[in-house]
Amino acid sequence: MADEIRMPSGMGGIVRYEGDSKIKIKPTFIIMAIVLVVVFEILLKVFWK
C-alpha cells in the first residue's frame, strides 16, 4: 500500500488579523507612495550621470 500524502489544512495562505491598530493608512496612500518612489528612481537614473 502506498504512503498517504497529507496536505496541511488551512485557509490557503490567507491570514486575517483581527484587532484595532493605532495607525490607520489608506491603501491609496501606499500605492501613491510606491508610484512616487518609482518615478523618483527613474528621474535619478535619467538626470544623474
PDB file of N, H, CA, C and O in Angstrom:
ATOM      1  N   MET A   1       0.843  -1.182   0.000  1.00  0.00           N
ATOM      2  CA  MET A   1       0.000   0.000   0.000  1.00  0.00           C
ATOM      3  C   MET A   1       0.884   1.241   0.000  1.00  0.00           C
ATOM      4  O   MET A   1       1.880   1.298   0.721  1.00  0.00           O
ATOM      5  N   ALA A   2       0.524   2.228  -0.804  1.00  0.00           N
ATOM      6  H   ALA A   2      -0.285   2.182  -1.390  1.00  0.00           H
ATOM      7  CA  ALA A   2       1.308   3.457  -0.921  1.00  0.00           C
ATOM      8  C   ALA A   2       1.127   4.331   0.313  1.00  0.00           C
ATOM      9  O   ALA A   2       0.092   4.305   0.979  1.00  0.00           O
ATOM     10  N   ASP A   3       2.172   5.104   0.594  1.00  0.00           N
ATOM     11  H   ASP A   3       3.013   5.124   0.053  1.00  0.00           H
ATOM     12  CA  ASP A   3       2.075   6.042   1.720  1.00  0.00           C
ATOM     13  C   ASP A   3       1.066   7.131   1.384  1.00  0.00           C
ATOM     14  O   ASP A   3       0.988   7.608   0.252  1.00  0.00           O
ATOM     15  N   GLU A   4       0.313   7.501   2.379  1.00  0.00           N
ATOM     16  H   GLU A   4       0.376   7.113   3.298  1.00  0.00           H
ATOM     17  CA  GLU A   4      -0.695   8.550   2.192  1.00  0.00           C
ATOM     18  C   GLU A   4      -0.048   9.914   2.357  1.00  0.00           C
ATOM     19  O   GLU A   4       0.663  10.161   3.332  1.00  0.00           O
ATOM     20  N   ILE A   5      -0.295  10.795   1.405  1.00  0.00           N
ATOM     21  H   ILE A   5      -0.873  10.595   0.613  1.00  0.00           H
ATOM     22  CA  ILE A   5       0.254  12.147   1.472  1.00  0.00           C
ATOM     23  C   ILE A   5      -0.788  13.048   2.107  1.00  0.00           C
ATOM     24  O   ILE A   5      -1.936  13.105   1.666  1.00  0.00           O
ATOM     25  N   ARG A   6      -0.372  13.748   3.147  1.00  0.00           N
ATOM     26  H   ARG A   6       0.561  13.702   3.506  1.00  0.00           H
ATOM     27  CA  ARG A   6      -1.298  14.643   3.843  1.00  0.00           C
ATOM     28  C   ARG A   6      -0.865  16.078   3.608  1.00  0.00           C
ATOM     29  O   ARG A   6       0.294  16.434   3.819  1.00  0.00           O
ATOM     30  N   MET A   7      -1.791  16.879   3.178  1.00  0.00           N
ATOM     31  H   MET A   7      -2.733  16.590   3.007  1.00  0.00           H
ATOM     32  CA  MET A   7      -1.538  18.297   2.979  1.00  0.00           C
ATOM     33  C   MET A   7      -2.064  19.051   4.200  1.00  0.00           C
ATOM     34  O   MET A   7      -3.073  18.656   4.784  1.00  0.00           O
ATOM     35  N   PRO A   8      -1.391  20.125   4.584  1.00  0.00           N
ATOM     36  CA  PRO A   8      -1.889  20.885   5.732  1.00  0.00           C
ATOM     37  C   PRO A   8      -3.215  21.571   5.395  1.00  0.00           C
ATOM     38  O   PRO A   8      -3.359  22.198   4.345  1.00  0.00           O
ATOM     39  N   SER A   9      -4.138  21.443   6.272  1.00  0.00           N
ATOM     40  H   SER A   9      -4.021  20.933   7.125  1.00  0.00           H
ATOM     41  CA  SER A   9      -5.417  22.122   6.053  1.00  0.00           C
ATOM     42  C   SER A   9      -5.296  23.555   6.555  1.00  0.00           C
ATOM     43  O   SER A   9      -4.636  23.821   7.559  1.00  0.00           O
ATOM     44  N   GLY A  10      -5.918  24.436   5.871  1.00  0.00           N
ATOM     45  H   GLY A  10      -6.455  24.219   5.056  1.00  0.00           H
ATOM     46  CA  GLY A  10      -5.828  25.833   6.271  1.00  0.00           C
ATOM     47  C   GLY A  10      -6.641  26.699   5.349  1.00  0.00           C
ATOM     48  O   GLY A  10      -7.563  26.237   4.677  1.00  0.00           O
ATOM     49  N   MET A  11      -6.287  27.944   5.330  1.00  0.00           N
ATOM     50  H   MET A  11      -5.538  28.319   5.876  1.00  0.00           H
ATOM     51  CA  MET A  11      -7.034  28.905   4.526  1.00  0.00           C
ATOM     52  C   MET A  11      -6.275  29.267   3.261  1.00  0.00           C
ATOM     53  O   MET A  11      -6.532  30.325   2.687  1.00  0.00           O
ATOM     54  N   GLY A  12      -5.371  28.452   2.813  1.00  0.00           N
ATOM     55  H   GLY A  12      -5.162  27.592   3.280  1.00  0.00           H
ATOM     56  CA  GLY A  12      -4.647  28.709   1.579  1.00  0.00           C
ATOM     57  C   GLY A  12      -3.700  29.888   1.675  1.00  0.00           C
ATOM     58  O   GLY A  12      -3.499  30.583   0.679  1.00  0.00           O
ATOM     59  N   GLY A  13      -3.113  30.139   2.825  1.00  0.00           N
ATOM     60  H   GLY A  13      -3.277  29.575   3.634  1.00  0.00           H
ATOM     61  CA  GLY A  13      -2.176  31.225   2.979  1.00  0.00           C
ATOM     62  C   GLY A  13      -2.817  32.560   3.315  1.00  0.00           C
ATOM     63  O   GLY A  13      -2.118  33.555   3.506  1.00  0.00           O
ATOM     64  N   ILE A  14      -4.141  32.589   3.390  1.00  0.00           N
ATOM     65  H   ILE A  14      -4.708  31.780   3.235  1.00  0.00           H
ATOM     66  CA  ILE A  14      -4.818  33.836   3.723  1.00  0.00           C
ATOM     67  C   ILE A  14      -4.880  33.963   5.238  1.00  0.00           C
ATOM     68  O   ILE A  14      -5.444  33.110   5.922  1.00  0.00           O
ATOM     69  N   VAL A  15      -4.303  35.023   5.746  1.00  0.00           N
ATOM     70  H   VAL A  15      -3.844  35.717   5.190  1.00  0.00           H
ATOM     71  CA  VAL A  15      -4.294  35.253   7.184  1.00  0.00           C
ATOM     72  C   VAL A  15      -5.049  36.534   7.453  1.00  0.00           C
ATOM     73  O   VAL A  15      -4.815  37.555   6.808  1.00  0.00           O
ATOM     74  N   ARG A  16      -5.928  36.475   8.380  1.00  0.00           N
ATOM     75  H   ARG A  16      -6.119  35.645   8.904  1.00  0.00           H
ATOM     76  CA  ARG A  16      -6.701  37.664   8.733  1.00  0.00           C
ATOM     77  C   ARG A  16      -6.391  38.027  10.189  1.00  0.00           C
ATOM     78  O   ARG A  16      -6.564  37.220  11.102  1.00  0.00           O
ATOM     79  N   TYR A  17      -5.937  39.238  10.369  1.00  0.00           N
ATOM     80  H   TYR A  17      -5.797  39.894   9.627  1.00  0.00           H
ATOM     81  CA  TYR A  17      -5.605  39.710  11.704  1.00  0.00           C
ATOM     82  C   TYR A  17      -6.744  40.576  12.212  1.00  0.00           C
ATOM     83  O   TYR A  17      -7.134  41.551  11.569  1.00  0.00           O
ATOM     84  N   GLU A  18      -7.256  40.223  13.335  1.00  0.00           N
ATOM     85  H   GLU A  18      -6.940  39.431  13.858  1.00  0.00           H
ATOM     86  CA  GLU A  18      -8.333  40.986  13.953  1.00  0.00           C
ATOM     87  C   GLU A  18      -7.738  41.964  14.954  1.00  0.00           C
ATOM     88  O   GLU A  18      -6.665  41.727  15.507  1.00  0.00           O
ATOM     89  N   GLY A  19      -8.424  43.033  15.174  1.00  0.00           N
ATOM     90  H   GLY A  19      -9.296  43.225  14.725  1.00  0.00           H
ATOM     91  CA  GLY A  19      -7.978  43.989  16.173  1.00  0.00           C
ATOM     92  C   GLY A  19      -7.847  45.378  15.581  1.00  0.00           C
ATOM     93  O   GLY A  19      -7.754  45.550  14.365  1.00  0.00           O
ATOM     94  N   ASP A  20      -7.842  46.338  16.439  1.00  0.00           N
ATOM     95  H   ASP A  20      -7.918  46.199  17.426  1.00  0.00           H
ATOM     96  CA  ASP A  20      -7.721  47.721  16.004  1.00  0.00           C
ATOM     97  C   ASP A  20      -6.268  48.157  16.085  1.00  0.00           C
ATOM     98  O   ASP A  20      -5.573  47.892  17.067  1.00  0.00           O
ATOM     99  N   SER A  21      -5.832  48.819  15.051  1.00  0.00           N
ATOM    100  H   SER A  21      -6.396  49.035  14.254  1.00  0.00           H
ATOM    101  CA  SER A  21      -4.480  49.343  15.018  1.00  0.00           C
ATOM    102  C   SER A  21      -4.535  50.838  15.321  1.00  0.00           C
ATOM    103  O   SER A  21      -5.502  51.516  14.975  1.00  0.00           O
ATOM    104  N   LYS A  22      -3.496  51.337  15.966  1.00  0.00           N
ATOM    105  H   LYS A  22      -2.710  50.786  16.247  1.00  0.00           H
ATOM    106  CA  LYS A  22      -3.445  52.761  16.261  1.00  0.00           C
ATOM    107  C   LYS A  22      -3.082  53.559  15.010  1.00  0.00           C
ATOM    108  O   LYS A  22      -3.419  54.738  14.896  1.00  0.00           O
ATOM    109  N   ILE A  23      -2.398  52.912  14.080  1.00  0.00           N
ATOM    110  H   ILE A  23      -2.125  51.955  14.172  1.00  0.00           H
ATOM    111  CA  ILE A  23      -2.005  53.571  12.839  1.00  0.00           C
ATOM    112  C   ILE A  23      -2.908  53.067  11.725  1.00  0.00           C
ATOM    113  O   ILE A  23      -2.928  51.875  11.420  1.00  0.00           O
ATOM    114  N   LYS A  24      -3.648  53.974  11.126  1.00  0.00           N
ATOM    115  H   LYS A  24      -3.632  54.942  11.374  1.00  0.00           H
ATOM    116  CA  LYS A  24      -4.531  53.617  10.017  1.00  0.00           C
ATOM    117  C   LYS A  24      -4.015  54.303   8.758  1.00  0.00           C
ATOM    118  O   LYS A  24      -3.936  55.530   8.701  1.00  0.00           O
ATOM    119  N   ILE A  25      -3.667  53.513   7.755  1.00  0.00           N
ATOM    120  H   ILE A  25      -3.732  52.516   7.801  1.00  0.00           H
ATOM    121  CA  ILE A  25      -3.158  54.040   6.495  1.00  0.00           C
ATOM    122  C   ILE A  25      -4.060  53.520   5.386  1.00  0.00           C
ATOM    123  O   ILE A  25      -4.331  52.323   5.292  1.00  0.00           O
ATOM    124  N   LYS A  26      -4.518  54.438   4.553  1.00  0.00           N
ATOM    125  H   LYS A  26      -4.298  55.410   4.629  1.00  0.00           H
ATOM    126  CA  LYS A  26      -5.380  54.041   3.446  1.00  0.00           C
ATOM    127  C   LYS A  26      -4.541  53.366   2.365  1.00  0.00           C
ATOM    128  O   LYS A  26      -3.395  53.757   2.143  1.00  0.00           O
ATOM    129  N   PRO A  27      -5.089  52.366   1.695  1.00  0.00           N
ATOM    130  CA  PRO A  27      -4.338  51.693   0.623  1.00  0.00           C
ATOM    131  C   PRO A  27      -3.952  52.620  -0.520  1.00  0.00           C
ATOM    132  O   PRO A  27      -2.917  52.417  -1.155  1.00  0.00           O
ATOM    133  N   THR A  28      -4.767  53.637  -0.793  1.00  0.00           N
ATOM    134  H   THR A  28      -5.608  53.802  -0.278  1.00  0.00           H
ATOM    135  CA  THR A  28      -4.424  54.568  -1.867  1.00  0.00           C
ATOM    136  C   THR A  28      -3.151  55.349  -1.537  1.00  0.00           C
ATOM    137  O   THR A  28      -2.376  55.680  -2.434  1.00  0.00           O
ATOM    138  N   PHE A  29      -2.934  55.641  -0.259  1.00  0.00           N
ATOM    139  H   PHE A  29      -3.563  55.372   0.470  1.00  0.00           H
ATOM    140  CA  PHE A  29      -1.714  56.332   0.157  1.00  0.00           C
ATOM    141  C   PHE A  29      -0.493  55.461  -0.101  1.00  0.00           C
ATOM    142  O   PHE A  29       0.538  55.957  -0.555  1.00  0.00           O
ATOM    143  N   ILE A  30      -0.599  54.177   0.181  1.00  0.00           N
ATOM    144  H   ILE A  30      -1.436  53.774   0.550  1.00  0.00           H
ATOM    145  CA  ILE A  30       0.512  53.248  -0.039  1.00  0.00           C
ATOM    146  C   ILE A  30       0.839  53.168  -1.531  1.00  0.00           C
ATOM    147  O   ILE A  30       2.006  53.213  -1.919  1.00  0.00           O
ATOM    148  N   ILE A  31      -0.195  53.051  -2.359  1.00  0.00           N
ATOM    149  H   ILE A  31      -1.144  53.015  -2.044  1.00  0.00           H
ATOM    150  CA  ILE A  31       0.021  52.950  -3.806  1.00  0.00           C
ATOM    151  C   ILE A  31       0.656  54.222  -4.345  1.00  0.00           C
ATOM    152  O   ILE A  31       1.573  54.162  -5.164  1.00  0.00           O
ATOM    153  N   MET A  32       0.171  55.377  -3.889  1.00  0.00           N
ATOM    154  H   MET A  32      -0.574  55.426  -3.225  1.00  0.00           H
ATOM    155  CA  MET A  32       0.746  56.647  -4.346  1.00  0.00           C
ATOM    156  C   MET A  32       2.199  56.795  -3.894  1.00  0.00           C
ATOM    157  O   MET A  32       3.025  57.315  -4.644  1.00  0.00           O
ATOM    158  N   ALA A  33       2.519  56.350  -2.694  1.00  0.00           N
ATOM    159  H   ALA A  33       1.848  55.927  -2.085  1.00  0.00           H
ATOM    160  CA  ALA A  33       3.896  56.425  -2.205  1.00  0.00           C
ATOM    161  C   ALA A  33       4.811  55.546  -3.054  1.00  0.00           C
ATOM    162  O   ALA A  33       5.934  55.944  -3.366  1.00  0.00           O
ATOM    163  N   ILE A  34       4.347  54.366  -3.426  1.00  0.00           N
ATOM    164  H   ILE A  34       3.436  54.043  -3.173  1.00  0.00           H
ATOM    165  CA  ILE A  34       5.149  53.471  -4.265  1.00  0.00           C
ATOM    166  C   ILE A  34       5.369  54.094  -5.640  1.00  0.00           C
ATOM    167  O   ILE A  34       6.476  54.048  -6.178  1.00  0.00           O
ATOM    168  N   VAL A  35       4.315  54.674  -6.206  1.00  0.00           N
ATOM    169  H   VAL A  35       3.416  54.711  -5.770  1.00  0.00           H
ATOM    170  CA  VAL A  35       4.440  55.316  -7.524  1.00  0.00           C
ATOM    171  C   VAL A  35       5.429  56.471  -7.452  1.00  0.00           C
ATOM    172  O   VAL A  35       6.252  56.636  -8.353  1.00  0.00           O
ATOM    173  N   LEU A  36       5.360  57.261  -6.410  1.00  0.00           N
ATOM    174  H   LEU A  36       4.691  57.127  -5.678  1.00  0.00           H
ATOM    175  CA  LEU A  36       6.296  58.387  -6.272  1.00  0.00           C
ATOM    176  C   LEU A  36       7.740  57.912  -6.142  1.00  0.00           C
ATOM    177  O   LEU A  36       8.642  58.529  -6.708  1.00  0.00           O
ATOM    178  N   VAL A  37       7.968  56.845  -5.419  1.00  0.00           N
ATOM    179  H   VAL A  37       7.235  56.344  -4.960  1.00  0.00           H
ATOM    180  CA  VAL A  37       9.324  56.315  -5.284  1.00  0.00           C
ATOM    181  C   VAL A  37       9.835  55.811  -6.633  1.00  0.00           C
ATOM    182  O   VAL A  37      10.990  56.047  -6.988  1.00  0.00           O
ATOM    183  N   VAL A  38       8.983  55.122  -7.377  1.00  0.00           N
ATOM    184  H   VAL A  38       8.045  54.930  -7.089  1.00  0.00           H
ATOM    185  CA  VAL A  38       9.391  54.624  -8.698  1.00  0.00           C
ATOM    186  C   VAL A  38       9.713  55.779  -9.636  1.00  0.00           C
ATOM    187  O   VAL A  38      10.717  55.735 -10.346  1.00  0.00           O
ATOM    188  N   VAL A  39       8.875  56.813  -9.648  1.00  0.00           N
ATOM    189  H   VAL A  39       8.060  56.849  -9.070  1.00  0.00           H
ATOM    190  CA  VAL A  39       9.127  57.979 -10.501  1.00  0.00           C
ATOM    191  C   VAL A  39      10.422  58.672 -10.084  1.00  0.00           C
ATOM    192  O   VAL A  39      11.204  59.092 -10.936  1.00  0.00           O
ATOM    193  N   PHE A  40      10.645  58.789  -8.796  1.00  0.00           N
ATOM    194  H   PHE A  40      10.009  58.447  -8.104  1.00  0.00           H
ATOM    195  CA  PHE A  40      11.873  59.404  -8.290  1.00  0.00           C
ATOM    196  C   PHE A  40      13.100  58.616  -8.742  1.00  0.00           C
ATOM    197  O   PHE A  40      14.101  59.206  -9.149  1.00  0.00           O
ATOM    198  N   GLU A  41      13.028  57.294  -8.672  1.00  0.00           N
ATOM    199  H   GLU A  41      12.215  56.815  -8.341  1.00  0.00           H
ATOM    200  CA  GLU A  41      14.133  56.445  -9.113  1.00  0.00           C
ATOM    201  C   GLU A  41      14.405  56.629 -10.605  1.00  0.00           C
ATOM    202  O   GLU A  41      15.560  56.719 -11.023  1.00  0.00           O
ATOM    203  N   ILE A  42      13.350  56.685 -11.397  1.00  0.00           N
ATOM    204  H   ILE A  42      12.412  56.612 -11.058  1.00  0.00           H
ATOM    205  CA  ILE A  42      13.509  56.865 -12.843  1.00  0.00           C
ATOM    206  C   ILE A  42      14.142  58.218 -13.140  1.00  0.00           C
ATOM    207  O   ILE A  42      15.040  58.313 -13.976  1.00  0.00           O
ATOM    208  N   LEU A  43      13.680  59.265 -12.458  1.00  0.00           N
ATOM    209  H   LEU A  43      12.950  59.188 -11.778  1.00  0.00           H
ATOM    210  CA  LEU A  43      14.263  60.600 -12.657  1.00  0.00           C
ATOM    211  C   LEU A  43      15.742  60.634 -12.264  1.00  0.00           C
ATOM    212  O   LEU A  43      16.549  61.284 -12.929  1.00  0.00           O
ATOM    213  N   LEU A  44      16.091  59.938 -11.191  1.00  0.00           N
ATOM    214  H   LEU A  44      15.435  59.410 -10.651  1.00  0.00           H
ATOM    215  CA  LEU A  44      17.505  59.895 -10.790  1.00  0.00           C
ATOM    216  C   LEU A  44      18.338  59.208 -11.850  1.00  0.00           C
ATOM    217  O   LEU A  44      19.436  59.670 -12.161  1.00  0.00           O
ATOM    218  N   LYS A  45      17.844  58.112 -12.417  1.00  0.00           N
ATOM    219  H   LYS A  45      16.952  57.736 -12.165  1.00  0.00           H
ATOM    220  CA  LYS A  45      18.620  57.395 -13.432  1.00  0.00           C
ATOM    221  C   LYS A  45      18.740  58.202 -14.723  1.00  0.00           C
ATOM    222  O   LYS A  45      19.741  58.088 -15.431  1.00  0.00           O
ATOM    223  N   VAL A  46      17.739  59.008 -15.035  1.00  0.00           N
ATOM    224  H   VAL A  46      16.926  59.101 -14.460  1.00  0.00           H
ATOM    225  CA  VAL A  46      17.786  59.800 -16.268  1.00  0.00           C
ATOM    226  C   VAL A  46      18.698  61.005 -16.119  1.00  0.00           C
ATOM    227  O   VAL A  46      19.518  61.270 -16.997  1.00  0.00           O
ATOM    228  N   PHE A  47      18.569  61.738 -15.019  1.00  0.00           N
ATOM    229  H   PHE A  47      17.903  61.522 -14.305  1.00  0.00           H
ATOM    230  CA  PHE A  47      19.273  63.008 -14.875  1.00  0.00           C
ATOM    231  C   PHE A  47      20.586  62.926 -14.101  1.00  0.00           C
ATOM    232  O   PHE A  47      21.395  63.849 -14.195  1.00  0.00           O
ATOM    233  N   TRP A  48      20.826  61.880 -13.355  1.00  0.00           N
ATOM    234  H   TRP A  48      20.169  61.130 -13.278  1.00  0.00           H
ATOM    235  CA  TRP A  48      22.055  61.764 -12.556  1.00  0.00           C
ATOM    236  C   TRP A  48      23.021  60.872 -13.331  1.00  0.00           C
ATOM    237  O   TRP A  48      22.813  59.664 -13.448  1.00  0.00           O
ATOM    238  N   LYS A  49      24.066  61.476 -13.850  1.00  0.00           N
ATOM    239  H   LYS A  49      24.235  62.457 -13.755  1.00  0.00           H
ATOM    240  CA  LYS A  49      25.004  60.704 -14.658  1.00  0.00           C
ATOM    241  C   LYS A  49      26.359  60.658 -14.039  1.00  0.00           C
ATOM    242  O   LYS A  49      27.270  60.045 -14.595  1.00  0.00           O
TER     243      LYS A  49
END
